[in-house]
């Protein structure tokens, strides 16, 4: 009789079934920043595998660092157990925290983003350790509860703790759902930077019939925005698409059609490649505003700088694992939004590889069970290629 959670052995698939662990994780209502019991579920799965687990709490956020082994090479898997809110439960056909299985799918918040990936990695890890019980390298997991939130008290602070305690890995893999159509078709080796500019242009309020007595901040702001959007920031680089500057908001708070307002506001979001740094783009915005609207306020928030993990032995090992598992070559990609990889890149090479993200953050979020099992097999092969 097979043990619970075990499947028939196959060369290309997992033996340990990730589904029971994923069900236990989904049933933890870990809506950011609540831990919801999810880290306890992971500790219960990892401690029997020989991992030392350390809870790290920063402000209201619970995080977990788990490591097995003391020698190199040190491979780290990074992920998050926090999930976005459910929204209107009336729109869900399946309990968002029920982990129901139906028609080959497992339903629940986090099934796709990204509790499914965590369960698949631990299943693949279990098989890897069963095949290589004398493995001499180190494997760790960095699991945060603050990826879907402000991302202040999660991965970034855990990495600081890791640096202070000599726990920085040689390489890291983030398990975000990065595949586009089929499992393993995309391997992310970088991300664009992201920054938001909050612009307020001040003028002089007045009657629209007497514009000479006023200073219209809308006109000034429009001229500045026209200049900022008229020319492309660049034409792209070797690994990145062109950077983009988008006006995402414009507001004057004016309910009267015959009044020139005293101020006008705009919001700009810039997704930028490795040809730029946020500081240089900030200077560009400020220079235009100084010319077109000297009386202004500018506040810039930066979610992350662009980064690239240059193809080399680490990326090649991931590509070999993907080809072994799927029979196809993965496309190296840097598109999409931001992820916690933007913090990890400061310490070691990092890439991202996970399931197809078709239903992340949606009503009735779900994951195909066969894909989860295939992902577990893929992660096992990643470990074989990089630390085996």
N, C-alpha and C positions, 0 to 999 in steps of 0.2 A: 504494500500500500504506500502511495506517495504521501509525503508530508504535505500539510496544507500550504497552499501558495506555491507549489512546485508544479512544473509542467514537463512533458517529455523532453529529453535533451535533444537539441538540434545544433548543428554547427553554426548557423547564421542567426538563430533566434535566442531569446533568453530562456533560461530554465526556471528561474525564479519569476513568478508572476507579479508584476507591479500593481495589479488591480486592487488586491486587498489593502495594501498600504495607501494607495490613492484614496480609496473609500474612507479610510480612517482619517486622512488629512482633510478631505472635503467636509467631513462631519464636524470639523473644528471651525467654528464661525470666526475666523481670523480676519475680520474686516479691519483694514489698517486704521489705527495702530494696535488693535487688539491682537494678542497672541492666540487666544482661543483654545489653547491646549495643543496646538500643532507642533510646537518644539518638543513637547513631551513625547508625542508620537514618534518623532524622529529619533530622540534619545533612546527610546525603547527598541528601535530598529538597529541603531548603530552600536550601542554598547556591546551586544553579543558578538558583533563582528570585530571587536578589539579596539574600538574607538574610545578615546578620552574626550568627553564632552564638557564644554565650558559655556555657561550662560553669561552673556554680556548685556547688561541693561544700561541704556543711555537715555536719560529723561524717561519718557513713558514707553520706550520701544525695547522689546525683548529681541535679542539676537542669539545665535548659536554658532560656536566654532567647535568643530569636532576633528580630531586628527588621529590617524593610525600610523605608526612608524616614526622613526627619529632621524633617518638618513635620507639622502637624496637618491634619485630626483624626487622633488616634492611637487605633486600635482594637486591643484585645488579646484573643486567644483563649487560654483557660486550660484545662489538662487534666493528666492524669497517665498515665504509662506503667507504673507499678507495679500489680501485680495481687495478688489474695489467693491463698493456697496452693491447690494442686489438691485436697488431701484424698486420699481413697482412689482411687488410679488404677484400681483394678479396676472401679470403677463407671462409668468413662468408656468409651463405645463408640468415641470418636474420640480420637486423641492430643491431649492438652491443649495441646501446643506444636507440633502438626503443621500447623495452618491448613488442614485438609482441607475441600474443597468437595463438598457432596453435597445433592441435591434442593433446590437454590436457597439453601442455607445455607452459611455459613462457620463452622467450629467451632474452638474453642480458647479458652483462658483469656485474657480481655480483649477478646474479640470484641464483647461488649456493653458492658462496663464497663472502660475506655472507649477502648481502642485503635481501635475501629471509628469512633468520633466523630473522633478525631485524624486518621485516614486520610481520612475524608470531608471534614474541613475543609481539609486540604492539597489534595485533589482540587478542591474548590470554589474554593480560593484560586488554584490553577493556572489554572483557566478564567477567573477574574476578571482575573488579570494578563494573560492572553492577549487578552482583550477590551479591556483598558485598560492598554496597555503604558506609557503616559505618566502613570499615576496618581501624584499628588503628595503624598498623605497618607502616614501611617505605619501599618503593620500589624505586630503582634508576636505571638509565642507564648510563653507561660509554661508550661513543662512540668515537672512535678515527679515525683520518685520516692518521695514520702512521703505520698501521700493515703490509702492503705489502711493505713498504719502510724500512728505516734503523731502525725503532722502537726505535728512540731516543727521539723524541718530541711528543710522543703519550701517551699510557697508563701509562708508567713509571712516566712521569711528572704529568699526571693528578692525579695519586695516591699520589704523594707527596703533591699536592695541597689539595687533600681530607684529608690527614693526618693533614695538617696544619689548616684545617677548620672543624675538627671534623665530617668528612663525611665518615669515613671508615665503610664499612658494616660488618655485622656479618657473611655473606656468599656471595659467588658470583658464577654465572654461565656464562661461555663463550659459545656463540652460534655457534662456529665453526662447519662445516659439518663433524661430527665425526662418524655418522652411516656408517656401511660398506655395508650391503646388503639391510636391511630393517630399516625403521625409528625406532630408539630406541634400536637397537640391541647392541649398544656399548655406554658405559658411561665412559668417560675418567676421571680418578681420579689422574693422574700424567703424567709427561712427562720426557723423558730422557734429560740429559744435552747435550749441543752441543758446541764443541770448534774446532777451526782450528789452526794448527801450520804451520807457514811459516819458512822453514829451508833453510839457505844458508850455504854451506860448501865451504870454501876457500882452494885453493891449490896453486901449482906453475905450470904455463903454460910451455909447452915444446913440443918437437918433439916426436911423438909416437915411433920413432926408438931408442930414447935415454931416456927411462923412468927413468933411474937412475938420470937424471938431472932435473926431474920434481917431482911433488907430485900430483897424480891424485885425485881430489876431488870426482870424480864419484865413484871410488872404496870405498872411505871412507863413502860416503853417502849410497851406496848400503849395506855395512856392517851394518851401523846403522839401515837402514830400515829393513833389514833382521831380526835383533834382535828384533825390535819393533813389527814386524808382526808375528814372529815365535810362540809366546805363546799367548793364549787368555788372555784378561784382567781379565775375571772372567767367571763364569758359570751361571750368572743370580742371581736374588734374589727372594724373595717371590712374589713381584708384577711386577718385571721387567725382560725382556729378557737379555741375555748376552750383555755386552758392546762391541762395535766394533771400531777398528782403521782401517781406510781405507786410503791408499795412493791415493790421488785424482789428483796429478800432479807431473811431473818430467821434468825438463828443464835444459839444459846446454848452449843453445844459440850458438851451435857450427855447422858451415856449412862445416868444413873441417874434413875429415876422418883421417888425420894424425897429428892432433894437440890435445894434452892433454889440456883441458880447464883450466882456472884459477878458475872457480867456478861452482858449481852444486846446483840446487835448487829443493826442493820438497815441496808439500803441503799435509798435513795430516788432515783428519777430524775424530773426535772421537765423537761417540754418546754413552753416558755413563749413567749407572744406579745409584741407590742410594748407591752403595758400594764405590763410588768415589766422589771426588771434583775436580774441574778443577786444583786447585793448586797442588794436589798430582800427577795428570797425567802430568802436566807440568814438575814437578821435575823428573818424570820417563823418559820423553823424553830427558831432559837436561843431566841426568846422563849417558845415552847411548851415546849421542853426545860427551860428555866430554872424554869418553874413546875411541871412534872410530874416532872422528873428532874434536879435541880440537879447531881448528881455525874455528869457525862457528858463525853464527848469528841466533837467534831464536826469532820469534815474535809470540805471541799467542793471539788470539781474542776469547772471550767467548760469545756465544749468550745467554746462560743461564745455570744455574745449574739444576741438576735433582731435582724433587720434587714429593711428594706423599701426597695426602689428605687421611689419614687413614679412612677406613670405620667406620662410626658412625652415629649419628642421621641425619646429613646433607645428607650423601650419601644414607642412608636408605630412607629418604623422596623422593629423586630423583628416587630411584628404585621403590617405591610404585607408584609414578606418572606414570612412564613408563609402569608398569604392568597394571595400570588402563586404560591407553590410548591404549596400543597395545596388552595386554593379554599375554605378554612374559616377561621373565626375561632378563634384560640387562647384557651383559658381562662387567665386570670391566676391564679396559684396560689402559695401559700406553705407547702404541706404537706411532709410527709416528714421525713427526718432532717437531718443537717448536711452541708455540703460546704465546699470551699475558698473558696466565695463569701463565707463569713463573714469571711475575712481581707481579701479584695479590697474589700469594701464600705467599709473604713476609708479607702480612697484614691480611689475613683471609683465611678460608677454601675455596677452589675453585674446581670446576669440569667443564667438557665440555660436552655439549649435543646439537646436531643439526641434520640437515638433512643428507641424503646420499650424499657424495661428489663426485659423478661420473663424473661431467663435470667441476669441478672447474679449472680455468685458461685455459680451452680449447677453441678452435674455436666453435662458436655456443653454448656457455655455456647456460645452461637451467635448469629449475626446474619443476618437475611435480606439477601441480596445486593441485591435490588431496593430495599430500604429504605435501605441504605448509599448507593446511587447517588442516590436521591431526597434523602437528607440532604446529600450533596455539592452537589446543585443548590440546596437550600435555603440552605446556607451561602454559596454564591456570591451569592444574592439578598440575604442579610444584608449582605454587603460592598457590594453595589451601593447598598443603601438608606442605609447608615450612613457609608461613606467613599468611595463612587463619585463 
